[in-house]
Amino acid sequence: MHKILIPVDGSIHSMKALKIASDLATKYQGRLCILHVLLRGKAASDLMALDISSQFDKPLQQILNKAISANLGPAPDKILNKVGEIILDHFAEKARTHGVAFELLPIVSGKPADEILKMQEKLEAGTIVMGARGVSHSDSSTFGSVSQEIFNRAQCTCISVK
């Protein structure tokens, strides 16, 4: 079975990438492998700005809003893991809706491009489908730095979705 790795971060681009990956999985009898790399270094305001933040439960929203008011630095791992679980649950539900085979991979921590490429090799995924931009919105290029690095280093087919 053709494995399609889809790194997700809660951005609108990763949501669009899931749709494209689901179409590919349906057409080629593939299986989605949904990965989330911990959003290290992101502050509460970054997390609340995610397109998926409406899925956060009330207690999490309150914690994040208090952190925003207090102008705290990066969110702690406990919060990042909770956000990662919500992101994976949301994408799992979308994959179910599309009727495709999928598996949720464990949340990983590290440099996103490195973690994505390690997982691609481990799974022997034939394709990576990912958003052209993630949660950081740099205007420096057409593609985000993570997707650009993936495309330069990956030994498999890569599809960018904008």
Secondary structure as UniProt FT lines:
FT   STRAND          2..7
FT   HELIX           12..27
FT   TURN            28..29
FT   STRAND          30..35
FT   TURN            40..41
FT   HELIX           44..48
FT   TURN            51..52
FT   HELIX           53..55
FT   HELIX           58..69
FT   TURN            70..71
FT   HELIX           77..98
FT   STRAND          101..104
FT   HELIX           112..123
FT   STRAND          127..131
FT   HELIX           145..153
FT   STRAND          157..161
//
